[in-house]
């Protein structure tokens, strides 16, 4: 979605190219044509994605292919996630960094589970009947705490309001009628491009594209 967003903002162009895989079998690849050198107008996570796309850039080249990023882009993806979480926390959408909160709960679950397991084995070795219960409880406690980790980051009131706006946009993409889109396009011809990155995030990009057939 960020790659598409960078194209919409005019930082790159995406070209579909045909490649020959084996004998006469044709394949499809994509070229990223870089249009600007100055990325100071982008947020940190967007700058990282743009930098990652340039891995396959040869000296003096202005474009790189998607196939050249295979098994090389992953470190940039992790950096992008970290930068995005930091931005959302710094701008007040989350009370604490979501990644750190999840890691804390996963670590707590593992520690609590191991502690109770060790206690259970010790009691069982001593012949105490409650030993087996401690072992079962340790497993259940550890799994339960770790399982809830993804849901533990707390949004602020600003974050909650932003979520409602986001869900509203998703409903608009799903439900908007073709005649209304036609009227909106007369006022804003860039509507399809601007909303496409969000449609990708929501997993409704195909629905969004289908609504523009014939328009």
DODOKOL-873822 format. One record per residue (C-alpha): residue number from 1; x, y, z. Coordinates in steps of 0.5 Angstrom, whole numbers, plus 2048, in hexadecimal, padded with zeros to 3 digits. Layout:
<rose n="NUM" X="X" Y="Y" Z="Z"/>
...
***
This chain:
<rose n="1" X="800" Y="800" Z="800"/>
<rose n="2" X="806" Y="805" Z="802"/>
<rose n="3" X="809" Y="803" Z="7FB"/>
<rose n="4" X="802" Y="805" Z="7F7"/>
<rose n="5" X="802" Y="80B" Z="7FC"/>
<rose n="6" X="809" Y="80D" Z="7FA"/>
<rose n="7" X="807" Y="80D" Z="7F2"/>
<rose n="8" X="800" Y="811" Z="7F4"/>
<rose n="9" X="805" Y="816" Z="7F7"/>
<rose n="10" X="809" Y="817" Z="7F1"/>
<rose n="11" X="810" Y="814" Z="7F4"/>
<rose n="12" X="810" Y="80E" Z="7EF"/>
<rose n="13" X="80C" Y="80A" Z="7E9"/>
<rose n="14" X="80A" Y="803" Z="7E9"/>
<rose n="15" X="80B" Y="7FF" Z="7E2"/>
<rose n="16" X="809" Y="7F8" Z="7E0"/>
<rose n="17" X="80E" Y="7F5" Z="7DC"/>
<rose n="18" X="80E" Y="7EE" Z="7D9"/>
<rose n="19" X="814" Y="7E9" Z="7DA"/>
<rose n="20" X="816" Y="7E3" Z="7D7"/>
<rose n="21" X="816" Y="7DD" Z="7DC"/>
<rose n="22" X="818" Y="7D7" Z="7D8"/>
<rose n="23" X="818" Y="7D6" Z="7D1"/>
<rose n="24" X="812" Y="7D9" Z="7CE"/>
<rose n="25" X="80E" Y="7DA" Z="7D5"/>
<rose n="26" X="80D" Y="7E1" Z="7D7"/>
<rose n="27" X="80D" Y="7E4" Z="7DE"/>
<rose n="28" X="80B" Y="7EB" Z="7E1"/>
<rose n="29" X="80F" Y="7EF" Z="7E5"/>
<rose n="30" X="80F" Y="7F6" Z="7E7"/>
<rose n="31" X="814" Y="7FC" Z="7E7"/>
<rose n="32" X="814" Y="802" Z="7EC"/>
<rose n="33" X="816" Y="808" Z="7E8"/>
<rose n="34" X="818" Y="80E" Z="7ED"/>
<rose n="35" X="816" Y="815" Z="7EB"/>
<rose n="36" X="819" Y="819" Z="7F1"/>
<rose n="37" X="81F" Y="819" Z="7F5"/>
<rose n="38" X="81D" Y="81D" Z="7FB"/>
<rose n="39" X="819" Y="819" Z="800"/>
<rose n="40" X="819" Y="81E" Z="805"/>
<rose n="41" X="811" Y="81F" Z="804"/>
<rose n="42" X="810" Y="818" Z="807"/>
<rose n="43" X="80F" Y="815" Z="80D"/>
<rose n="44" X="814" Y="810" Z="810"/>
<rose n="45" X="811" Y="80A" Z="80F"/>
<rose n="46" X="810" Y="80C" Z="807"/>
<rose n="47" X="817" Y="80E" Z="807"/>
<rose n="48" X="819" Y="807" Z="809"/>
<rose n="49" X="814" Y="804" Z="804"/>
<rose n="50" X="817" Y="808" Z="7FE"/>
<rose n="51" X="81E" Y="807" Z="800"/>
<rose n="52" X="81D" Y="7FF" Z="800"/>
<rose n="53" X="81A" Y="7FF" Z="7F9"/>
<rose n="54" X="820" Y="802" Z="7F7"/>
<rose n="55" X="824" Y="7FC" Z="7F9"/>
<rose n="56" X="825" Y="7FA" Z="7F2"/>
<rose n="57" X="827" Y="800" Z="7EF"/>
<rose n="58" X="82D" Y="800" Z="7EB"/>
<rose n="59" X="832" Y="806" Z="7EA"/>
<rose n="60" X="82E" Y="80B" Z="7E6"/>
<rose n="61" X="828" Y="807" Z="7E6"/>
<rose n="62" X="821" Y="80B" Z="7E7"/>
<rose n="63" X="81D" Y="804" Z="7E8"/>
<rose n="64" X="81D" Y="7FE" Z="7EC"/>
<rose n="65" X="819" Y="7F7" Z="7EB"/>
<rose n="66" X="815" Y="7F4" Z="7F0"/>
<rose n="67" X="818" Y="7ED" Z="7EE"/>
<rose n="68" X="81F" Y="7F0" Z="7F1"/>
<rose n="69" X="81C" Y="7F1" Z="7F8"/>
<rose n="70" X="81B" Y="7EA" Z="7F9"/>
<rose n="71" X="81E" Y="7E8" Z="800"/>
<rose n="72" X="821" Y="7EF" Z="800"/>
<rose n="73" X="81B" Y="7F3" Z="802"/>
<rose n="74" X="819" Y="7F0" Z="809"/>
<rose n="75" X="81E" Y="7F4" Z="80D"/>
<rose n="76" X="81B" Y="7FB" Z="80B"/>
<rose n="77" X="814" Y="7F8" Z="80C"/>
<rose n="78" X="816" Y="7F7" Z="814"/>
<rose n="79" X="819" Y="7FE" Z="814"/>
<rose n="80" X="812" Y="801" Z="811"/>
<rose n="81" X="80E" Y="7FD" Z="816"/>
<rose n="82" X="812" Y="800" Z="81C"/>
<rose n="83" X="812" Y="807" Z="819"/>
<rose n="84" X="80B" Y="807" Z="818"/>
<rose n="85" X="809" Y="804" Z="81F"/>
<rose n="86" X="80E" Y="80A" Z="822"/>
<rose n="87" X="80A" Y="80F" Z="81D"/>
<rose n="88" X="803" Y="80D" Z="820"/>
<rose n="89" X="806" Y="80D" Z="827"/>
<rose n="90" X="809" Y="814" Z="826"/>
<rose n="91" X="803" Y="817" Z="823"/>
<rose n="92" X="7FE" Y="814" Z="829"/>
<rose n="93" X="7FA" Y="80F" Z="825"/>
<rose n="94" X="7FD" Y="80A" Z="82A"/>
<rose n="95" X="7FF" Y="80A" Z="832"/>
<rose n="96" X="805" Y="806" Z="831"/>
<rose n="97" X="809" Y="803" Z="82B"/>
<rose n="98" X="804" Y="7FD" Z="829"/>
<rose n="99" X="80A" Y="7F9" Z="827"/>
<rose n="100" X="80E" Y="7FA" Z="82E"/>
<rose n="101" X="807" Y="7F8" Z="831"/>
<rose n="102" X="806" Y="7F2" Z="82D"/>
<rose n="103" X="80D" Y="7F0" Z="82F"/>
<rose n="104" X="80C" Y="7F1" Z="836"/>
<rose n="105" X="806" Y="7ED" Z="837"/>
<rose n="106" X="809" Y="7E7" Z="833"/>
<rose n="107" X="80F" Y="7E7" Z="837"/>
<rose n="108" X="80B" Y="7E8" Z="83D"/>
<rose n="109" X="807" Y="7E2" Z="83B"/>
<rose n="110" X="80D" Y="7DE" Z="83A"/>
<rose n="111" X="810" Y="7DF" Z="840"/>
<rose n="112" X="80A" Y="7DE" Z="844"/>
<rose n="113" X="809" Y="7D7" Z="841"/>
<rose n="114" X="810" Y="7D5" Z="842"/>
<rose n="115" X="810" Y="7D7" Z="849"/>
<rose n="116" X="80A" Y="7D3" Z="84A"/>
<rose n="117" X="80C" Y="7CD" Z="846"/>
<rose n="118" X="813" Y="7CD" Z="84B"/>
<rose n="119" X="80F" Y="7CE" Z="851"/>
<rose n="120" X="80A" Y="7C8" Z="84F"/>
<rose n="121" X="810" Y="7C3" Z="84D"/>
<rose n="122" X="813" Y="7C5" Z="854"/>
<rose n="123" X="80D" Y="7C3" Z="858"/>
<rose n="124" X="80C" Y="7BD" Z="854"/>
<rose n="125" X="813" Y="7BB" Z="855"/>
<rose n="126" X="811" Y="7BC" Z="85C"/>
<rose n="127" X="80B" Y="7B8" Z="85C"/>
<rose n="128" X="806" Y="7BD" Z="85D"/>
<rose n="129" X="7FF" Y="7BC" Z="85A"/>
<rose n="130" X="7FF" Y="7C3" Z="857"/>
<rose n="131" X="805" Y="7C3" Z="853"/>
<rose n="132" X="801" Y="7C0" Z="84D"/>
<rose n="133" X="7FC" Y="7C6" Z="84E"/>
<rose n="134" X="802" Y="7CB" Z="84E"/>
<rose n="135" X="804" Y="7C8" Z="847"/>
<rose n="136" X="7FE" Y="7C8" Z="844"/>
<rose n="137" X="7FC" Y="7CF" Z="846"/>
<rose n="138" X="803" Y="7D2" Z="844"/>
<rose n="139" X="802" Y="7D0" Z="83D"/>
<rose n="140" X="7FB" Y="7D3" Z="83D"/>
<rose n="141" X="7FD" Y="7D9" Z="840"/>
<rose n="142" X="803" Y="7DA" Z="83B"/>
<rose n="143" X="7FF" Y="7D9" Z="835"/>
<rose n="144" X="7F9" Y="7DD" Z="838"/>
<rose n="145" X="7FE" Y="7E3" Z="839"/>
<rose n="146" X="802" Y="7E3" Z="833"/>
<rose n="147" X="7FB" Y="7E1" Z="82F"/>
<rose n="148" X="7F8" Y="7E8" Z="831"/>
<rose n="149" X="7FF" Y="7EC" Z="82F"/>
<rose n="150" X="7FC" Y="7EE" Z="828"/>
<rose n="151" X="7F6" Y="7F2" Z="82B"/>
<rose n="152" X="7FA" Y="7F5" Z="831"/>
<rose n="153" X="7FC" Y="7FC" Z="82E"/>
<rose n="154" X="7F7" Y="801" Z="830"/>
<rose n="155" X="7F5" Y="806" Z="82C"/>
<rose n="156" X="7F4" Y="80D" Z="82E"/>
<rose n="157" X="7EE" Y="811" Z="82D"/>
<rose n="158" X="7F1" Y="814" Z="827"/>
<rose n="159" X="7F3" Y="80D" Z="824"/>
<rose n="160" X="7EC" Y="80B" Z="826"/>
<rose n="161" X="7E9" Y="811" Z="822"/>
<rose n="162" X="7EE" Y="80F" Z="81C"/>
<rose n="163" X="7EC" Y="808" Z="81C"/>
<rose n="164" X="7E4" Y="80A" Z="81B"/>
<rose n="165" X="7E6" Y="80F" Z="815"/>
<rose n="166" X="7EA" Y="809" Z="812"/>
<rose n="167" X="7E4" Y="804" Z="813"/>
<rose n="168" X="7E0" Y="809" Z="810"/>
<rose n="169" X="7E5" Y="80A" Z="80A"/>
<rose n="170" X="7E4" Y="802" Z="809"/>
<rose n="171" X="7DD" Y="802" Z="809"/>
<rose n="172" X="7DD" Y="808" Z="804"/>
<rose n="173" X="7E1" Y="804" Z="7FF"/>
<rose n="174" X="7DD" Y="7FE" Z="800"/>
<rose n="175" X="7D6" Y="801" Z="7FF"/>
<rose n="176" X="7D7" Y="807" Z="7FB"/>
<rose n="177" X="7D2" Y="807" Z="7F5"/>
<rose n="178" X="7D5" Y="808" Z="7EE"/>
<rose n="179" X="7D1" Y="80E" Z="7EC"/>
<rose n="180" X="7D4" Y="811" Z="7F2"/>
<rose n="181" X="7DB" Y="810" Z="7F0"/>
<rose n="182" X="7D9" Y="813" Z="7E9"/>
<rose n="183" X="7D7" Y="819" Z="7ED"/>
<rose n="184" X="7DD" Y="819" Z="7F1"/>
<rose n="185" X="7E2" Y="818" Z="7EB"/>
<rose n="186" X="7E0" Y="81E" Z="7E8"/>
<rose n="187" X="7E2" Y="822" Z="7EE"/>
<rose n="188" X="7E8" Y="81E" Z="7EF"/>
<rose n="189" X="7EB" Y="81A" Z="7E9"/>
<rose n="190" X="7F1" Y="817" Z="7EE"/>
<rose n="191" X="7EC" Y="814" Z="7F3"/>
<rose n="192" X="7ED" Y="80C" Z="7F1"/>
<rose n="193" X="7F5" Y="80D" Z="7F1"/>
<rose n="194" X="7F4" Y="811" Z="7F8"/>
<rose n="195" X="7F0" Y="80C" Z="7FB"/>
<rose n="196" X="7F3" Y="805" Z="7F8"/>
<rose n="197" X="7F9" Y="805" Z="7FE"/>
<rose n="198" X="7F3" Y="805" Z="803"/>
<rose n="199" X="7EF" Y="800" Z="7FF"/>
<rose n="200" X="7F5" Y="7FB" Z="7FF"/>
<rose n="201" X="7F6" Y="7FC" Z="807"/>
<rose n="202" X="7EF" Y="7FA" Z="808"/>
<rose n="203" X="7EF" Y="7F4" Z="803"/>
<rose n="204" X="7EA" Y="7F7" Z="7FE"/>
<rose n="205" X="7EE" Y="7F9" Z="7F8"/>
<rose n="206" X="7EB" Y="7F5" Z="7F3"/>
<rose n="207" X="7E4" Y="7F8" Z="7F6"/>
<rose n="208" X="7E6" Y="7FF" Z="7F5"/>
<rose n="209" X="7E9" Y="7FD" Z="7EE"/>
<rose n="210" X="7E3" Y="7FA" Z="7EC"/>
<rose n="211" X="7DF" Y="800" Z="7EE"/>
<rose n="212" X="7E3" Y="804" Z="7E8"/>
<rose n="213" X="7E1" Y="7FF" Z="7E3"/>
<rose n="214" X="7DF" Y="804" Z="7DD"/>
<rose n="215" X="7E0" Y="80A" Z="7E1"/>
***
